[in-house]
Amino acid sequence: MVDPISISGHDALDEKLTRLSKKPGVKATVVLDRATGAILRTNGQLSNLISTAAAALKSPTDGGSFSSEAGATQNGESHGFEEFTRKVWTWVNASGGLVEEFDTEDELKLLRLRTKKQELVIVPDAKYLLILVHDTPPA
């Protein structure tokens, strides 16, 4: 067993993300910078994330920014993934603003978005956003 005191902050984060990604049904984990929305860490099947989870967040005015075609290029996938994370970051900030409007002493702790195919669990922190994507279990 690894001594928790000997693990640095980055190693501990990597270990926790690896442990999360090995859970049954987990497709991907993403860590974003809370202030800027920059992608800090990713793990898992990101191409599946773009084609399915991003479609759930797609607004009617987008005009199809995400590519769900099988022949999408790596650059197209990267752009689609960045667009997806930008939308999640924007959604978290808007949701946090809504909570603050109701009660200035309250704060957003968890967001869940469930579709037919998968679920996004988003945990906002003061410095980071953790996005966990997993399969939706059959009803």
C-alpha positions in Angstrom: 0.0 0.0 0.0 1.2 3.5 -0.9 2.0 5.9 2.0 -0.4 8.8 1.5 2.1 11.2 3.0 4.7 10.4 0.2 2.3 11.3 -2.6 2.6 14.8 -4.0 -0.5 16.8 -4.9 -0.2 16.0 -8.7 0.5 12.3 -8.0 -2.5 12.2 -5.7 -4.7 13.8 -8.3 -3.5 11.4 -11.0 -4.0 8.5 -8.7 -7.6 9.5 -7.9 -8.4 10.2 -11.6 -7.0 6.8 -12.5 -9.1 5.1 -9.8 -12.2 7.0 -11.0 -11.6 6.1 -14.6 -11.4 2.4 -13.7 -14.9 2.3 -12.1 -17.5 0.3 -14.1 -19.2 2.4 -16.8 -16.8 5.4 -16.6 -16.0 6.7 -20.1 -13.9 9.8 -19.3 -12.7 12.2 -16.7 -11.8 15.8 -17.4 -10.3 18.5 -15.1 -10.8 22.1 -16.1 -9.4 25.3 -14.6 -12.3 26.9 -12.7 -11.3 30.5 -13.6 -10.5 30.1 -17.3 -12.1 26.8 -18.4 -8.7 25.6 -19.7 -8.3 21.8 -20.0 -5.8 20.6 -17.4 -6.2 16.8 -17.5 -8.1 14.3 -19.5 -8.5 10.6 -19.3 -10.6 8.1 -21.1 -12.6 7.8 -24.4 -12.8 11.4 -25.4 -14.0 10.8 -29.0 -17.1 9.1 -27.6 -17.6 12.1 -25.3 -17.6 14.5 -28.2 -20.1 12.7 -30.3 -22.6 11.9 -27.6 -22.3 14.0 -24.4 -21.7 17.1 -26.4 -24.8 16.7 -28.4 -26.8 16.9 -25.1 -25.3 20.4 -24.5 -25.6 21.6 -28.1 -27.7 24.7 -28.3 -30.1 25.2 -31.3 -28.1 28.1 -32.6 -24.8 26.2 -32.8 -25.0 25.1 -36.4 -23.3 21.8 -35.6 -19.9 22.7 -34.1 -19.4 19.1 -33.0 -18.5 16.4 -35.5 -20.2 13.1 -34.9 -18.9 11.6 -38.2 -16.8 8.5 -37.9 -14.1 10.1 -40.2 -13.5 13.2 -38.1 -9.9 14.3 -38.0 -7.8 14.6 -34.9 -7.9 18.4 -35.2 -11.7 18.3 -35.6 -12.0 16.0 -32.5 -9.7 18.4 -30.5 -11.8 21.4 -31.6 -15.0 19.6 -30.7 -13.7 18.5 -27.3 -12.6 22.1 -26.5 -16.0 23.4 -27.6 -17.6 20.8 -25.3 -15.5 21.8 -22.3 -16.2 25.5 -23.0 -20.0 24.8 -22.9 -19.7 22.8 -19.7 -17.7 25.6 -18.1 -20.2 28.2 -19.2 -23.1 26.0 -17.9 -21.4 25.6 -14.5 -20.8 29.3 -14.2 -24.4 30.2 -15.2 -25.7 27.6 -12.7 -23.5 29.0 -10.0 -24.8 32.5 -10.7 -28.4 31.2 -10.5 -27.7 29.6 -7.1 -26.1 32.9 -5.9 -29.1 34.9 -7.0 -31.4 32.8 -4.8 -29.1 32.9 -1.8 -25.8 34.7 -1.6 -24.6 32.5 1.2 -25.1 29.3 -0.8 -22.9 27.7 -3.5 -23.1 25.2 -6.2 -21.7 21.8 -5.2 -22.7 19.3 -7.9 -24.4 19.2 -11.4 -25.7 16.1 -13.1 -26.8 15.9 -16.7 -28.4 12.6 -17.7 -29.2 11.6 -21.2 -30.4 8.3 -22.6 -26.8 7.2 -23.3 -24.7 8.7 -20.5 -24.5 11.0 -17.6 -22.2 13.9 -16.8 -21.4 14.5 -13.1 -19.7 17.8 -12.6 -18.1 18.8 -9.3 -17.1 22.4 -9.1 -14.3 23.4 -6.7 -12.7 26.8 -6.0 -9.9 26.1 -8.5 -11.1 23.2 -10.6 -14.0 21.6 -12.3 -14.1 17.8 -12.4 -16.2 16.3 -15.1 -17.0 12.6 -15.0 -18.7 10.9 -17.9 -20.3 7.5 -17.4 -22.8 5.2 -19.0 -26.4 5.6 -18.0 -27.5 2.3 -16.4 -30.6 0.8 -18.0 -33.9 1.7 -16.3 
